[in-house]
Amino acid sequence: MGEFIVEADGGSRGNPGPAGYGAVVSDAATGEILAETAEYLGVATNNVAEYRGLLAGLRAAHALDPRATVHVRMDSKLVIEQMTGRWKIKHPDMKPLAAQAARVFPPERVTYEWIPRERNKHADRLANEAMDAGLRGEPWKASASTAEQAGGATGTSPAAGREEGTAAGAADADARAARAVATPSAGWAPADMGQPATFVLLRHGETPLTPQKRFSGSGGSDPSLSDTGREQAERVAALLARRGTVQAVVASPLARTRETAGIVAARLGLEVAVDEGLRETDFGAWEGLTFAEVRERHPDDLNAWLTSPDAEPTGGGESFAATAARVAAARDELVAAYAGRTVLLVTHVTPIKTLVRLALGAPPEALFRMELSAASLSAVAYYADGNASVRLFNDTSHLR
């Protein structure tokens, strides 16, 4: 019966953002590395990525010896405390992952230890390699990994590989490939992935506030479409009717989106479903103000908002980070509900930009680098392996 050490880590560049995990299984007596695994997860939070790393590490150990005892070492205080039962697991995304991890081995054969981050470098590097590979559209490959050579908790010397020469280095790479745990590929979806869930993203038509460029979120006056906005919606409806590809319509609960969606859906012969997760950001005390007016009245709050996704608008509005988490949760539910279908999502500037940003793996500041016109069309396809493909952005040709 073996005795293994599992070191695992996960990370997210944006939280939520492009995420990945890494895990290493070593022999507790000799320190020999027995298995490495890493995977790009697409968009996820840090905590979810950490739990996925733990689960992958335990499964890799189980594949080596299902009767083994395992000592888990991680630098995530949250995961360690929750898996030992000292902290309660509240988040719905982590409960099933923790439950799966607890079932890999009998609980009496697994112990947990928190370690400082600098002692978890091997797993951390694997996680970063997986994220880097995923953002390049490539799968993580053990044969290309530098995690073991870079050292970490296992004590491997960075100089050792250089002293052994090219032939030995190639042998090490082959050995890593042989013991690596297979993980799903990231990047271009293979032909057998099936039809993606395709979201056609429609920003609502103009309201009286749109030409004045006033903040208009979910906490303001909830304006209806102007005459121009209704005409824009009719033009979108005509275009989508000609294409004939939309199979369902889902809208934000706000008046301007429901009105836009209703005009389009009537032309397509479809009903409109409403999803609360697609509503616009709540801009707090800035609702109804222009950017210049906010700059004059709340300069410090505005500066903070422009530099940090966690900053809230004045008066308890919604941060971009909170909006992103909400939109990502709605996206996941809609992808599951409409797998293989083309769905029109009628929503707002921030949710559409957020969906595009997350699909691209771009940082939060990318929101300020996109122009999104009223009644414009964008499109993102979501595949079964978690990858996404941006197919269109800010198309207004139907309005000309």
N, C-alpha and C positions, 0 to 999 in steps of 0.2 A: 504494500500500500504506500503510495507516494505522499510526500509532503511538499506542497508548492507554496510559493509566494506569488501573489498577483498584484502587480502595480498598474493602476489605471488612471486615466485622466481624460478630460474632455474640455472643449473650449468653443466659444462663439464670438465671432468678430462683429459685434453689434448688439447682441443679447436682447432680442433675438437677431440673428444674422447668420452668415455662412458658418457652419459648425462641423465639428468632427471629433473623433475620439481615438485614443491609442491605448493599448493594453499589452503587458508583458507578463509571461509566466516563466518563472525560474525555479530551479531545484533548491529547496530550502537548505539542503546540506552543503551543496557544492557551489551554488550561485550560478550554475550553467543556465543560459537562456534556452528554454524549451519551446517557446512559441511567442510570436508577435502578431498582433492584429491591429488594424486601423481602418477607419472608414470615414468618408465624407458624408454628412447627413443632410446636406441642403440647409435650409433655414431652420434653426432651433435655438433654444436658450442654452446658456452655460450649464445649468443644472441638469437639463435633459441630456446634454452631451456627456456629462460626467456619469450619469446613471447608465447611459448606453455603453460607455467604456467599461464600467463595472460589470455589466451583464455580459459583454463580449469576453472579458478576461475570465470570468467564472466559467463560461461555456467552453473556452479554449482549454482551461484546466480540466474540465470534466471530460473533454474529448481525449485528453492524455490518459487520465485514470479516474473513472467515476467513483472509485472508493477512496480517493485521496482526501487528506485534510488540507485546508487552504487558509493562508493568512493574507488578508487583503490590506494593502497599504495605499492610501490616497491622500492628496493634499486638500481634498474637499471636506471641510468640517461638517457641512450640511449632510452629505451622503453618509459619512461615517456615523454621525450621531443618529441619523434616522434609521440606518440599517441595524444599529445596535439597540434600537428601541428607546433611546433616551430622549429623542425629539420626535414629535408627532409629524407624520407626513400629511400635509394639507392640500398641496397642489395637485389638481386632477391629472396633469401630464406626467407626474412622477409616481403616483400611486401604482399604476399597472407595471411600470418598469421595476419598482422596488419589489413588487410581488413576484415578478418573474425571476429577479435575482435571488430572492429568498428560496425559490424552489429548485434551483440548479443543484445544490448540495443540501443534505440535511443540516439544519441550523447549527447543530452541535459540532459540525466539522468545519465551520467557518468562523474565523475571528477577524476583527477589524482594528486597524491602527491608523490614526492620523499622523502624517509626516509633513514636514515643511516642503514647500514647493521645490526648493533646490535639491531635495532628495528624491524627487519624482521626475527628473529630467528626461529619462528614457521614454516614459509614457507620454510626457508632454511633447517631446519632439515628434513622436509618432502621430499624435493628434494634429500637430501643425503641418506635418508632411501630408496628412490626409486632406486637410483643408486646402493647402496649396495645390495639391493635385486636382481636387474637385473643382476649384476655381479655374484651372486650366482646361477643364473638361476631360480629365484623365482619371483612371482609377489609381488608387495607391498601390504601389508595388514594393514588396519586401526586398526584392533584389536591388532596388534603387535607394533603399532607406539608408540614412546615415545615423540613425538613432543610436544603434549599438556602439558604433565607433566613437560617438560623441560622449559616451559615458553617462553617468547618472548614479542612481542608487546601487546599480550592480557593480560599480567600481571599474568599468572597462576603461582602459587608457586610450586617449585619442591618438597617441603615438604608436600604439601597437600595430595597427593596420599598416601604417607607412613603413615600418621596419620589415614587415614580412614580404613586401614586394608585390608586383602585379599578379603573379600566379596565385599567391595566397589570398590576395584580395578578391580575385575572381572566385576562389573556392569558398570564401566567406559569404559572398553574395549568393552563390548557389545553395549554400547551407541555409541561409536566411529564407530563400525562396521555398526550400523544401519544407521548412517548419512553419512557415507563415500560415495563418488561418485565413481561408478564402473569405472575401467580403464582396458584396455586390458592387458592380462597377458604377462609376459616375461619369457624367459627360453626355455625349450624344446617345440618345436612346436607341437600342438595337431594334431590328425589324420586328421581333416578336413581342415588343413591349405593349402592343395594342394601341388603340386610338386614345389620344390624350383627352383630358377634360380641357376644353378650350374656352377661356373667358374673353369675350368681347367686351371691352371696358368703355362705357359711354359716360362722359361727363354730361350732366344735365344741361339743358339750354339756359340761355341768359335769364336773369331776374333783373328787377330794377337796380339791384346793388352791383351787378356784375360790371357794367361799363365804368362805374365809379371806383372799381377795385377796392371795395370795402370788405373787411373781414366778415364772412358769413358762414358760421359754423352750425353746430347742432344746438347751441345755447342761445341763439339770437331770435330774431323775429319770424324765422321760418317763412321767407317770402315765396310766393308762387312765381311761375314763369311770366315774363313780359310777353307782349305780342311778338317781339323778335324771337324770344325763346321758344314760343310755340311753333313758329315757322321753322326754326332750326330742327325741332323735334320731328316735324312732318318730313323734312328733307332726309333726316336720318332714317325714318321709317321707310321712305321710298327706296333708299339705297339697300337697306337690309331685306326688304321684300324682294327686290330684284335678285339678290344673292341667294336667298332661300336657305341659308345654312343655320340660322338661329333656331334652337329647339326649345328654349325656355327663357323666361325673363325674370330676373330678380332685381329688386330695387332697395335702396336705402329708404328708411321710413319718413324722410323729410318731404315736404310738400313739392319742392321743385323736382326731386327725383321721381316721386310717384307720378307726377303729372307727365313728365317726359316719358317715363316707362309706359304709362297708360296709352299715350298717343302711338308709340311704336308697337306695343303689344296688340292694340286694336287692328293695326294694319297687317300684323302677322297672324292674327287669329289665335293669340295665346293669352293666358292669364298672367297676372303679375304676382309674384311672391315677394314678400318683404323680409329683409334680413337686417336686424338691428346692428350687426357688426359692420355694415357698410356705411353707416352714418358719418358725416363729416366731423372733424375735430371740434371740440368745444373750445372756443377762443375766449371764454371768460368775459372780462370787462372790455375786451377789444372788439366784441361783436358790434358791427355797424360802423366801425371807425375805419378810416383810411390808414395806410402805413405811416404817412406823415403825421397824422393825428396821434397815433400810438407812439411814434418817436418823440413827439413833443410832450405827451402826458406821462408816459411810462418808459423813459429811455433806458433805465437800468434793467428793467424786466425784459424789454425788447432785446437788448444786447445779450442777455443771458440766454434767451430763447433762440437767438440766431447762432449761438455757439455750442449749445448743449441740448441733445435730444431729451434729456431728463427735465429740462426747465419748463415750467408751466406758465401760460399767459397770466397776466394780472387777474386777481380775483378768483383763483381756483379753477382755471381752465384745464384742458387736457394736454399733457406733454406729447411730443412726437413719439417718444418711447412707448407711452401707454397706447397711443393710437396704433402703432405698429403691432403691438401684442394683440390688440383687439382684432385688427384686420387680418393678421396671420391666423388667428383662431377661426375666423369666419371663412377664410380661404380654405383651410384644411377641411372644414365641414362641407363646404360647397364642392370641393374636389371629390370627396367621398360620395356625395349625393349625386353628382352629375358625371361620374366617370365615363369617358368615351363620348361625351356629348358636348355640343357647342351652346354656351349659355351667355346671354346678354346681361351684364351687371351694370345697372344704371346707378352711378354713385357720384363722388365728388373729387375735387382736386387731390386732397391729401390721401384718401384711400387708394386712388388710382396710381399716384406717384409711388406710394408705399408698396403696392403689389409689384410694380415694375422694378423698384429698387431691390426688393427682396429676391425677385427672380434673377436679377443680375448679380446678386451678392455685393451690391454697392453700399458704401457707408451712409450713415444718416444724412450727412451734409449734401448728398446727391439730390435730396428733395429740393434744395434751393437752386439746382442747376438744370431743372426741367421746366419747360414751358408747356402748359396744358390749357388749351382753349376751350371755351364753352362749346358743347355739342361735338367735341372731338371724339374720335375712335382710337382705341389702342387694343392690343390683343396679346395674351399670354397663354401658352399651352403648358399643361402640367401632366407629366408622365407618371406611370405606376411606380417607377423607382425613386420618385421624389424630385427628379430634375425638372427644370422649367425652361421654356424657350420663349423669349420676347419676339413676337412676330410683327408688331405694328405699334407705332407710338404717335399720338397727336395728329392723326389724319383728319384734315378739314376739307378735303377735296370736294366732298358732297355739298358743302356750303357755298361753293363758288359758282 
